[in-house]
Amino acid sequence: MRLLSAFALLLLFAANAATAQTAPPSKPKIVVGIVVDQMRYDYLYRYQRHYGPGGFNRLLKGGFSCENTRFNYVPTYTGPGHAAIYTGTTPSLNGIIGNDWWDPELRIKRYCTADKRHRTVGGTAKTDPGTGQHSPVALLSSTITDELRLSNNFRSKVASVCLKDRGSILPAGHIPNACYWFDDASGNWITSTYYPDSLGLPKWVSDYNARRWPDTFLNKTWEMGHAPTESFDNWNYVGKYGSLKGGFPHDFAAARASGSYGVLRFTPYGNTLVTNFAMETIDAMELGADEWTDFLCVSYSATDYCAHQFGVHAQETEDMYVRMDRELSRFFEYLERKFGKDNVLVFLTADHGGAETPVHLNKLHIPAGVFEESTLEDRLEKSLEMIFGTSGNYIQAVENQQIWLNWDALADLDMKPEEVAQAIGGQIRSLPGVYDVLTRHELEMLPAEYPFVSELRRGIHPRRSGDMIYLLDPAWHADDKAFSTGGTTHGSPYPYDTHVPLVWYGWRIQPGESHKIVSITDIAPTLAAMLRIMEPNATTGKIIEELMR
Ligand SMILES: [Zn+2]
């Protein structure tokens, strides 16, 4: 009997030891949220033959891929995209209705993270004062990163890194420990007085900036790193977004002469700057070092700048993603070496997709086009003057396929907004590439079968959005100034702009894939469920149940 109990005890001990070895930790030490700006779903596979085992393929093989992840609102731009991922809701509640918009409350055209009450921290004499005048003031709901900080009396740390201010600020939420973005003029990582580093950059960031990585990269060239197979030299279709022209190798002589580092944003070096600084941030801030789960938000922007300038079929875009894969590989190796795979929860997604270059599609006899939004306000004012026989400043702004009427001017003219809206609708409806134009009231009355009605409604914030909205035909976009003859852009409800990757990896993630529809707003509540904390305060997304098994 005694022998039996001893044996049983031994068995029990062995079983416990086995459990201890195999059971994953109850919480990850660190969550790393990766956003690849303008990464369409197909880029996971389109360039896969050139990917190594350690980057995208590591995620696809060892992680769980939500293959059918969709943005569930318009407009699909960078500010709203980062906000939706981290707030678990759409512009209708989080208030980030575009990158820029006319704000009827403030009566100004505003940028999504602009906040003139704050100043740059970490720039030099060359730094434009506006570079650091940012905060999350326009973000009306909490983020998953806010909720993590709130969940345990601020023991969890949150940090955010992105070349773009909005790609760092919106994920970081309202109460991060640190939030950094890139200053083109100085080549420094900077922040604003809104954040805890308001009195000056911490020594580790100043020391890091002093290493001058941007100078190292500006002295290099950008060459195609492999023989391209999924693209062609479509250098006839280069956009007017940046200074780089078509044709490898890209040399940065002009940027060196002018002393600006902005050109690096369009190159793979832009992503290297981010990876290097993200790893430094983890080390210096000791993220993932204790029992309280920390969160690092990393957003890669060079993919977006590059595709805007060169388009979807460009060799530059192919090389950008192959080199992005190498960046991820380097980053994941670092994370696993430092924490072990089971202690890190990674998700990778995008803030929106991107369209085919319209002029290229036209050449292939596929309908596409560019709508001249930049001149629309002037053209409409002239038409309204003809229709109503009096010149008036009828329209306040046209932006993001929305129109803000000038209510004060209409009142002075004793005109009803509905009357003016009807006249505007008649004018816009006759223009090529316009699918439909609606007032806010008409949008509310539409049947559920109307195309993208839910997406359109979720993009409208009651106090901020325009009085009218127009929808373009498939493969049409409205960024005529920068992308009328080449390059590409995004913003529509069509799949090329809304279908993005979402892959989870590491802590408690079983390998697999699903083709069920997942909304971009499902990421934040799923993270909340995994971490057993409250979801962001305006969450409308749902938990991705397949990940909870
Ligand atoms: Zn973009």
Residues whose N, C-alpha, C, O or C-beta is under 5 A from the ligand:
A	BS01	ZN	D304
